[in-house]
Amino acid sequence: MGKNYRAELVGVFGDPVDGNPTGVMEEAGFAAKGLNYRYITMKVTPDGFDDAMKGLRAMNMKGINLTMPHKIKVLPYLDEISPAAKIIGAVNTVNVENGKLYGDNTDGRGFVQALKNEGVTSSGKNVVILGAGGAAKAIAVECALAGASRITIINRSEEHAKELAETVNQYTDAKAEYLIWQPAQKIPQGTDILINGTPIGLHPNTEERPDIDYDTINQEMIVSDVVFNPAETLFLKAAAEKGAKTISGLGMLVCQGALNFTIWTGEEAPYDAMYEKLKSEFEI
């Protein structure tokens, strides 16, 4: 049999997506394992999403990541959805097998694993999440499934916040509640883990940070950000100044990327190679 010049294709659909370094990480993983895979970073606007999903099958791609604003919009296009993704109501990873599209959500599992890697567990903790979008939903559900005692959702839209709290209460043992995000929002007393689950501060809007009262952050808190570019956001810098332990979005990105790697290739991900590549990319 002759040499195969065709690479297996995976990638990401998103808008904005120019600052998304997932491809660098995944390509490092493919190289470390000697796999002929390529990861393509693609700007897909909401208007072009239907055509992009048709192209996924037409080009015989192995799978795709979904980022803003497509994690929920993708649901009707899928043939099957994992149990966790059904609870979360959002998908960030699609795997293609025999022409069928299988949706999963690795955001929340990646986040929980990133906490573990830093010696932090959500078990028995009071967790406060800013936002109620796709990433926030995944994190809320997975933290609850991992044993969090209370989940508080802070969001500007009451409808979305209430919906997420009800989902956590219905499918997990955690007690969930929500607050309407007010200007200079105070973080509730007794918070153990505070998470920015919004894209506020994401490249290119690096001079932005969530509108909260940073004086209500203290050194007893763990503060984490889903934003990975830049690795050290203004949100995390401000939390660190208050003495809190901070965890960047890079850890979550690598952990969910490793899960995606295994879903697409069927092989164990080379975590260290992927993480080191990201650290070099961000000059850490």
N, C-alpha and C positions, 0 to 999 in steps of 0.2 A: 504493500500500500504506500502511495506517495506521501510526502510530507503535507501536513495539514496547516495551511496558512491562515485559517479562519480562527479568530479568537472568540471565546464566549463573552458576550456583552452583558454588563450590568451598569447601573448608574443611578442618577438621582434626577427627579423632576421637581423643580421649585421656582419660586419668584418672590423675593430675590434669591439668587443662588451663587452669585459670583464669588462671595467670600466663604463658601462652604468647602472645607478642606477634606471632606470625607474621601474623595477620590485618591488623594495623596496617601492616606492611611491604608485604604483597601489595596491600592496598587503595591504598596510595600509588603502587605501580607501575601498577595499573589506571588510576588517575586521571591519572598522567603520560602514559599512552599513549592516553587517551580511550576505554577499553574498558568496556563495560557488564557488568562482572563483580562479584560480591560474594563475600567470603570469610567463612564462618561458623565460629566457634569453638564446638565442641560437646563437652560432657562425655558420654562414652560409656563405661559400665562394662563389664567383661568379660561380665557376664550379659546386657547389652543389645546386644552387638556384632553378633550374628546379625541382629537386627532393623534395626540401623543400616545394615548392608551391603545389606539388601533395600531400605531406604529410599534408598540411593544411586542405585540404578537407578530406583526408582519415582518419584523426584523429578527424574529426568533431569539429575542433576548432571554437571558436566564432569569432576570429579575430586575427590580427597581426599588430605590428608596423614594419615599414621598416626604417632602418638607413643605413649609408654608407656601401656598395656602391649600394644599391638596390632600391632607391626611384624612379628612372626613369626606371630601368630594369623591374620593376614589371608591368608596364602599359599594355603590351600585354596579361597578364594573367587575367585581370579584365573583369568582365561582364558589369559593369557600373562605371562611374567616375563622381564625383561631378563637377558642373560648375567651381568652383574655382580651383580644381585640374587640370581641362582641360586647363585653362589659364596658370597655373603655370607650367604644364608639368611634375609634379612629385607628388608622393603619399607617405605619411608616415603612413597611417592608412588604414587597410582593415577590413571590417565588413562582416561576412558570414551570409547570410539569405537564408534559403531554398536551400542550396547548391550553391548559387550564390555569387560571390565576388564583393563587392562594395568598390571602392577606394575613399579616401578623403585626404585632406591635412590640418592638424591642426597646422602645424609649424608657418605659418604666422599669423593666428588668435591668436595663443598662444602668439606670440611675441607682437602683438599690445595690447593685454590684459595686458601683463606684463608691458608694458610702462604705460598704464592707471593706473595700481596698484601703480606705482611710481609717479603718478601725471604728467605724460608726454603724450602728444599727437603728432602724426605725422601730424596732420592737419595744412596745410600752411607752413610746414617745408621743408628745404633742407636736404635730407637724402642721405648719402654716404654709400655704401655697399661694403665691401671688399669681392670679390669672386662672382661667378655666378653659383654655383652648386645648388643642390636641396633646401637646407635651404635658401640660398640667393635668389633664385627665389621666394619662398613662401613669404619671408619677403618683397621683392621689390613690389610684386603684392599687398599684403595686406596693406602695408603702403600707396601705391598709392590709393587703393580703400578707405582708411581711410582719404584721403584728402591731402596727401603730395603734395607740389607744384612742387618739383623737386626730381628726383631720379638719382643719379650718381653711375654707376657700375664701380668698379676698378677691373680688372681681367687680368691675364697673357695671356689668350687665347682671341684674338680679336673676333673670331667666336662666342664663348659663350656669351661674354659681349654684342656684337652687337645684338645677338638674343634676349637676355633678355631685353635690352633697347627697341627694336622694339615691344616686347610683351607688355611692360608697355605702350608705346605710342599708341598701337592699341586698348587696352582694357580698359584703364583708362584715366582720365583727366589730370594726372600728365605729366610733361615734363621729359623725360628720355634721358640720354646721357651716354657715356662710355669713360673710359680712360684705356689705356694699362698700366698695373702695371709695373713700373720701380723700380730699386733698390732704397731703401730709398725714397719711393713714398711720395710726399707731399700731404697732405690733402687739398682740395680746400678751399679757403677763403669763408666765408659765410656758412660753414657747420653747421647745427643745431644738427643733429644726425649722429653719426658715428657708424657703426656696423661691427664687424668682423663676416662675414658669412661663414668663412672657418673653417676647423677642426684644424688649426694651434694652438698648445698649448694644444690640447686634450690629456688626459692621454693615454699612458705613456709618451708622448712627452711634458712634462710639462715645459721644459726649453726653448721651442721655443715660438716665438711671431711673428706676421706679420711684414714684412720688410717695415716699413713706417718711415717717418721723424716725430718722436714724438714731435719735437719742433713746428710742425704745429698744434698740439692739444692745445686748450686753454680752459679757465674756462667757456666760454660761451657754450661749447659743452656738449651734452649728449653722452656718449660713452658706447656701449653695446656689449656683446659677446654672440654668440650662444653656445660657449663651456661651459659646465656645470661641468666638472670634470677635473681640480679643479674649485671650485666656483670662486675663485679670481685668474685669470690668470695673467701672466706677462704683457699681453696687457692692462688689466684693471689697474694693479698696476702702469704702466707707465703713463696711462691717468690720474689717480688720482693724481700723482705727478705733473701734469701740471695744476691741479685745476679743471679738468672736473668732472661732476657728472657721476658716473659709475653705470651700471645695469648689474648684473651677468646673466649668462645663466640659473640659477636655476629658476628664475621667469618664463621664457619662457617654461622651461621643465614642471613645475607644471601646468601652464595654458593649454598647449597642452595636458598634461596627463589627466587633468580634462575633456577636450573635448572628448578624447578617451574613458574615463571611461563611459561617457554618451552614446556615440555611441554604445559601446558593451553591456551595461547593461540596457539602457533605463531609468536610474535613475540619479538624480542630484548628481554630484560628491561632496564628503566631502572635499572641497578644503583645509580647515584649517588642517585637519588631515594629508592630503597628504604632505602639505608644511612643517608642523612641523616634519614629519618623515624624509624628505630630509634634513632639517636643522640639525637634530640630527646626520644624517648619515655623514654630512660634518663638524660636530662639530662647527656649527655657533651659 
